[in-house]
Amino acid sequence: RLHHGSRDTYCAAAPAYRAAARRIAGVLADRYAEHPALAMWHVHNEYGTSCHCEHTAAAFRTWLAHRHGDLDALNAAWVTSFWSQHYSDWAQIGTPRATQYLANPGQLLDFRRFWSDTLLAAYVEQRDLLRAANPRVPITTNYVLGDWVPVDHARWAQEVDLVAIDHYPSAVDSGAEEQTALAADLARGWARHAAGGGSPAWLLMESAANQIYTRRRMHTKEPGRMIRHSLSHVARGSRGAMFFQWRAPAGGAERFHAALVPHAGPDSRVFREAVEFGGTLERIGECDAGAVEASVAIVHDAASNWALQHPGLPSEELDHQAEVAAAHRALWSAGYACDMVVPGDAVEAYRLLVLPALYLASDATADWVRGHVARGGHLLVTWLSGVADEHARVRLGGYPGAFRDVLGVRVEEFHPLADGEQVPLSRGGTGRIWAETVHLAGAEIVTAYVGGTLDGQPAVTRHRSGAGAAWYVSTRPDDETYRQLMVEAARAAGVHPVCPDAPPGVEAVRRRAGQTSWLFLINHTDRPQPVPADGVDLLTDTAVDGKVMVPAGGAAVIRET
């Protein structure tokens, strides 16, 4: 049991907490709803705290009855026949607390879904009070990113007026730039579900002005890095960039957290860069009208992420979020713009759809994927996709379960790899984490395993279907091999990089509104880089004729002609 002394020590299922939160929201609405300075309501902060008290258990049972209808359906969904876990009364069901050995995966998955819905209900109650006081003022809450968060952000986006995220990269090397791009692409994807509809606008509500938080230390951002990260978010659709915190405090748990005004005061590099970035936003304000152009979509699924955190899986390295990041990194490093989607989203506009470790797949999701290929779309599916249904029950008959037919393969057996173990691939490069015994059922071999018990067997396959094609990747390729594979799949789908001639280390994003387009060029290298472009650089207000020299560690934003 947690005790007072930190933060977030509350239960969103407790009636007393919910009543107190509504009371506070009501008082704020009465006092400030018509205040001329009120631009937006921000409810709560970083929803995610979970609980296992009796209030939670009772609410969980009510939620389960609504989801499953009766105990027979619940017992079937959870496969309670295993280990004699059959339930004959709703009162027998509790939250998934510590157990003697492995917990029931169906119960664990449903609890994560339930808790996301419970937190959302707590937010909606407060939102509705604020909305009634002044319907003209938008309302949101800030999403915190991370594997521990029991929140389905795409579902939540339907209940906010503006998706808002907090983003704190954890990598110190160039991985921080890729993490920034991924977070922004995720936010833009969630924003398409926002209640307001229309253009997927969103906001970077929290970021660190001068630090990157690793597991063991705080890394000071190099000069210009904060501006580049913030501009990467803006390029990908953010309405701006906000920071936590304004002034570094003398005490408290986060006394060394990054701040716009550090302990040194306003006469500091950090504050001067913040002022400089404010001027940058003023100069590029016209870009806010543009939408990001992307012909590739990556599927991200909260439920698959939760399901792969369960105990009893073949390897402790199975991670949907990590596989999404690996696929995104491969495309990002090759210069492709990516949108993020969830199962069931409209994907007709995308030439290439990527499914990284989409572990859970309902029959409807399987039909959705088949429909994309039937329309002539291209598909790339990685290992551990389609293995289980929406209840985390393994689909029998061989992997990748729901997608065997569209991929033209059947996986007989998996081979989890040890830490540091690699399997050579026939076209160069290696695979890690996972390998599989793959049988062809209409597909052709693109890459084979080399050596060992899998020598000569398929590692990467392609199944042609009409004008489309479906690729299957049965291992995690090394970064360069993965990049090359993504380039091959993208070319086959007719997809091109945003700026094909941009040098390595220069990030390119294009936004478009009607006949007007803006090209964001962000130079993450330590030397000036030439990039083909025509138009006007909004940052310097100078004409660009054929080529722009992007400053070392700097950026250019071109209104293209």
C-alpha positions, 0 to 999 in steps of 0.5 A: 500500500502506498503512503502520502508523500509523493504525488498521484496517490488516488483511486479513480474508481473511488466515489469520494475522489470522483465527487471531490474532483467534480466539486473542484472542477465546478468551482473553477468553472463558476469562477473562471469560465468567462474570464477573458484570459481563459484559452483552454481547460487542462484537466488533471495531469498525466493520467495513469495511476492505477489501484487495486482497492475494493472500490476498483474491484467492484467497478471492475466487476461492473465493467466486466459484466457490461463487456462480456454480458454473462459469466459463460462469455467471460469464462470462455474469453479468459479460458478459465478452464485452465488451472481450474479458474472457472467463475460461477459468481461475479463476486468471485472476481477481483483485480489481478493482484500478486499471485503464486505464479503466472496470472490469467492473461485475459484478466490482466488484459481486461483490467488494463482496458477497464482502467483506461476506461475508468480514468477516462470516465473521471476525466469526462465527468470534469470535462462535462462540467467545464463544457456546460459553463462555457462551450466555446473554450476547448478542453484537454488533458495531457498524455504521458508516453510510456509502456507503463501507462494504462491508457488507450490514447487513441480511444481517449482522443475522441473525448478531447478537443486537442490532443496534448502530449508530454514528451521526454526522450530517453536516448542521448545519441541520435535516438533522441531525434528518432524518439522525438519524431515517433512521439510527434507522429503518434500524437498526430495519429491520435489527433485524427480521433479527436472530438473536434474532427477535421485537421489533426491538430495537437500540442506538445504540452510538456518537454524539457528545455535543457535535459534528457532523462536517462535511467541513470542520469540527466544529460544536458542538451547540447546548444540548439538541440532543444530548438531542433526537437521542438521544431520537429514536433511543430513540423509534424503538426504540433500547434507549438511547444510548451515546457515543464517547468517555468522556473527551477525550484529551490526544493521539492522532488523535482528541484533538478528537473529542467526549466526555462529559467534554470537555477542560474536565472534568466541570464542563461543559455537555456532561457536565451534559446527559449526566447530564440525559439519563440521568434522562430514560431512567429516567423513560421506561423503560416505553416500551421495551416498545413497537414503533414504528407505521408504515404506510409502508415504504421499500426500502433495498438495499446491492447497489443502493447499491454498483452505483450507485457504479460508473464508466461510469454516465450521471451522477456524481450517481446515489446509491441512499442519497441517493435513500432519504434524499430519500424519507425526508426527504419523508415525515419532514417531512410527519409520517409514520412509516417502516419500512425494508425490503429486497427480499423482506421481509414487507410485508403490513402496509404500505399504501405501499411506496416504492422509491427508485432500486432500481437492481438488481432480480431476477425475485424482487424484481419478483414481490415488488413486483407481489405488494404491488400485487396485494394492494391495496397502493400503490407509489411508484417513483422513477427508476433503479429496476428498470433492471438485474438482480442482476448489474448487467446492464441489462434490455432493452426500456426502463426501469424494466425489472423494473417496467414492467408494474406501473407502466404506463409505458415509459421510452425515454430518460433525460436527466441534468441538469447541476449546478444545472439544473432542469426545471419541473413542471406542478403547480409545483416543479421536478425536478433531477438526472434527467429521462426520456422517459416513454411511458404504457402504462396509467398516467395523468399526474399531473404533466408536464414544462413547457418544453424538449424534454420539454414536456407529457410525463409526469414523475409517473404513476399506474397504478391496479390493483384496490384499489392504485395504482403511482406513478412519479416520473421526476425528483428533485422539490425538497423541498417538491414531493416532500413534497406528492407523498408526502402525496398518495400516502399519503392515497390509500393511507389512511395518516395522519401520526403526529400530524396537528396537530403544528406544523412542527418538532415530530417525532412518533413513536408506540410501542405495546404491546398497549393501551398507546401512548406518543407521543414529541414532540420540539420542534426549534424555538426556541419552545414548541409546542402539540400535541394529546394526552391522557395523562401526560407521563412527563418531567414526571409531569403529566397532559395533557388535550387539549393539551401544551405542548412546551418550546422545544428540548425534548420530551414523552413521553406515555403516551396514554389 
